[in-house]
């Protein structure tokens, strides 16, 4: 291949400035004629990538600052509604906020990285002279195909994102997700992890959660039923249970959990064997089960002292037309 003579002027393309500069440096017309491809365009591409990485670093740094509370609620959660139960300890509440902010921050980082590098790729293609419209059309078709094939995964991520933003539940909450119920240990964009009362860890896909029952928001109601026999004095049983519940709720350890005085509802159900009395107490979220157990113990002891008979004395049903003499 015969190179152009050094004395001949170079055939410059679009970048005449670079062409002339290379010819002045090298005195080589061939290199000068390809200055746009060898120098100008690589420098433009390098500049685009440097700007993209710099913008991405600044955006991610800002997101990190918003998601790190440094002992305070993360700033990222300030505009979002927060539902939390008073029963959560400071440690659980801090973990709940940290995990929520971290997950939302991770999504924001991914979205910003995708947008920034996507724009950078478009600019690079324009520099190389590639027509963008057919590329974008092909990418759109490919994106639709991938989304259709991974629709369950996309549904899990979208459901997890909405759960995070709406704060439907978080770390430390006691929830019922339909197939599994227990205490939430971790909340992610794809999977929610919870541990039931038997210690079993359940991993529930967010896209499969159709309903959420949260027992740790605002307040809870402890519902306590007291079955007695038909031979018992119902009015006396109501008065004894109500008095015992009020006294128990006014002193430790229940006083810390009870929000309002107990309410004795009276007879809730009558069957051929039993008369069931019902009492309710408004308590701190997540504490209803502990309050129920304690009230059952106190009322059972009071019923024994007041000769209020259980449905089945000595653990077996009464014979027909027999009056119990248990005291």
N, C-alpha and C positions, 0 to 999 in steps of 0.2 A: 504494500500500500504506500503510495507516495503522499507524504504530508505536504500541505501547502507551503509555498516559499515563505520564509520569514518576512520578506519585504512586502508581501501582499497583505492588504488589509483584511482582517477577519470578517466572516459573514455572521453578523450579530443577529440574535433573535430578539425576544421580548426584553431581555435584560441587557440593554446596550451599555449601561454603566459598568456592570461586572465584566462584560465582554472586553471592553476597552482596557479595564484595569488588569485583567489576566494577560492580555496581549502585551501591555507595558511591562508586566513582571517577567513573563516567560519568553516574549518574542516569538510565541508559537501560535500561529493562526488557528490551527486545529483545536487546541485546548481552549482558545478564546471563543471559538464558535460554539463550544459546548459548555461555556461558563454558566449558563442558566440552569442546565441540568446537573452539573457537577458541584456547583457552589451555591447559587442563589436559592434553588428549591430545597436542598438539604438544610441550609441555614434557616429558611422559613419554617420547615417542618420541626427543626430543633427548637426554634423559638416558640412555636405553638405548644410543643410538649412541655417545655419549661414552664410556660404560663399555666398550662393545665395542672401540672403537679403542684405549682405554687398555690393556685386557687384551691385545689383539693386540700392541701395541707392547712391553709387558713380556715376553710370551712370546717374541717374535722377538728381543728383546735378549738374553734368556737363551740361546736357541739359538745366536745369533752368538757369544756368549762360549764356549759349549761347542765350537763348530766352529773357533775360532781358537786354534791351539796356541802362537803367539808363540815359535816356535823349539822347542817341545816337541810330543809327540804330542797331538792334540786330545782333550779330555776326553770328547767324545762317543763316541770309539772305545774308551775304556777298558773298558766292559763287553763289547765285541764281540771275537770271536776274530780274530786277525790272522795271516795266512799270508804270509810274505815270504821272499824268497831273500837269502842273504848276498852274492850277486853284485851286488845293487842298490847304487848309490852313494848317498851321503847326499842328494844333490840329487834323484835319482829317487825315493828312499824318501819324502822330504819332499813331493814333488809327488803321489805316490801317496796318502799320508795326507790331504793337503789336498783333493785331488779327491774322495776317498771321503767325508770329513767334509762337504764342501760339498754333495755330492749328497744325502746322507742328511739334512743340515740343510734343504735345499731342500724335500724331501718333507715333513719335519716342519712346516715353515712353511706349506706349502700345506694340510696336514691341519688344523692348528690354526686357520688363517684360515677354512677352510670350516666347521669346527665353531662357532667363535665367531660369525661372521656369520650362520650358519644359525640359531643360537639367538636372535640379535638379531632376525632377521626374524620368527621365531615370536612373540617377545614383542611386536613392533610390530603384528603381525596381531591378537594378543589385545587389545591396547590399542584397536585400531580396531573391535573387536567381530566380527572375521571368525572363522568356525568353522574350527578347525585340522584336524580329522580329514579332511574331504574334500580339503583342500589337500595334506596329507601323502600321502593315497592317490594323488592325481593325480601328485605328484612322484615317488612310487615307481614308478608305471607308466612315466612318462617316463624315469626313470633306467634301468629295465630295457631299454627300447627303445633308448636311446642306447648302453648297454653292449653290447647285442647287435649293433648296427650297427658299433660301433668295437671289436669283440672282439680284433682283431689288435693294435690300439694298446694296449688294456688288458693283453693278454698280454705285450707288449714291456715295459711299465712294471713289471708284477709280476715278470717274470723279471729285469729290471735291478735291482729293489729287493732281491730275494733274493741276487743276485750280489754286491751291495754289502755286505749284512749279513754274508754268509758269507765275504766276501773270497776268492772263487774265483780272481780274478786282479786285477791293478792295473797302473798305469802302470809301464813298464819290464819287465814280464814277457814272456817268449817263450812264446807259446801256439799251439795248433793248434785251430781252431774248426770243423774239418771242411772247409768250402769255402775257407777262407782261413787262413793261418798267418803269423806274424811277430811283431814287437815291438809291444806295446800302447802307443799314444800317448794315448788318452783313453778314459774309461769313463763313459758316461752312463746315464740310466734307460731310454732307448729304443734307443740305438745304441752299439756299441763300435767304436772306430777303431783299426786296426792297420796297420803298414807291413811288407811282406814283404821278403825279401832282395834283390829287384830294385828296391826303392824305391817300389813301387806301394802306394798308400793304399787300404785296404779299409774299407768301412762295413758292419758286420754288425748286423742287427736282433737284439736280445737274445731276442726270442720265437722266432727261428729257430735258436738255438743249442741243439742237443740234447746235445752233449758238449763238454768242454773238456779239452784236454791241456796242462798247464802244465809247462814245462821249467825254471821258475825258483823252485821251492819245495823247501826242504830241501837236497837234493843231486841230482846227476846222475851218470850213468855214461857214460864215454867207451868206446865199443866200437870196437876197431880190428882189422880183418881183414888178414892178410898172405898173399896167394896165392903159392905156390911150385910148381915143377915136380915131377913124379913122380921125376925123377932126383936131386933134392936129398936131403940127409940131414935127415930130419924132426926127429930128436932134437936135432941141432946147431942147426937153425933155431929150435926152441923155446927152447933155452938162450940163443942169441944175442939173440933178441927180448926175452926176459925180462930179461936183464942190461942191455941198452940201455935198456929202459923204466924199470927201477929207477934207473939212473944219471941219466937225463933228469928223472925225477920228483923227484930229491933236490936238484936245483940250479935256479937261475933259468933261464927265467921260469916253468917249470911248478910249481916248489915252492910258489908262492903259490896255485895253483889245485887241486893234488892234495890230497885229504883222507886217503887211505889208500894204501899201497904197491900197485903194479900187480899184477894177478893173471893169470898166463898159463894160459888154459884148455886149450890144446893144439889138437889137430886138431878143427875145427868142421865141415868139409865136404870130401868127396872126390868129384870129378867125373872124367870121362874126360880132362880137360885139366889140372886143377889140384888141389892140396892146399891147403886154406885153414886157416890158423891164426888163433886168436882170442885177443885180450888185452883185459881190461877194467880200467878205473881209475875209482875213485870220486872225483869232483871237485866243485867248487863249482857251484851251479846256473847254467846258462847258459854255462859254460866248456867243455863237453864237446867242442864242435866245434874250438875252438882247440887243445885238448890232442890230439885225434885227428890234426889236420894236422901238429903238431910231431912226434908219435911216428912217423907214417908216414915223414917225412923222415929221422929218425935211424935207424930200423930199415932203411929202404931203403939208406942209406949203409953200415950195418954188414953187410947181406947182400951188397952188392957187394964189400966188403973180405974177406968170408969165403967167397967163391965159391959162394954159395947162389943157384941159378938161379931166375929168374922163370919163369912158365908159358910165355911166348912170347919166347924170346931174339930180340933185334933187331926186336921188334915183330911177329913172325908166328909162327904155330903150327909146331911141329916136324913134319917128315914122319913117317909111320908107321915104327915100328921103327928110329928114328934116335936115337942117343945124342948129346946136345949136348956140345960141348967148350968151351963158353963158360966163362971163368974170371974 
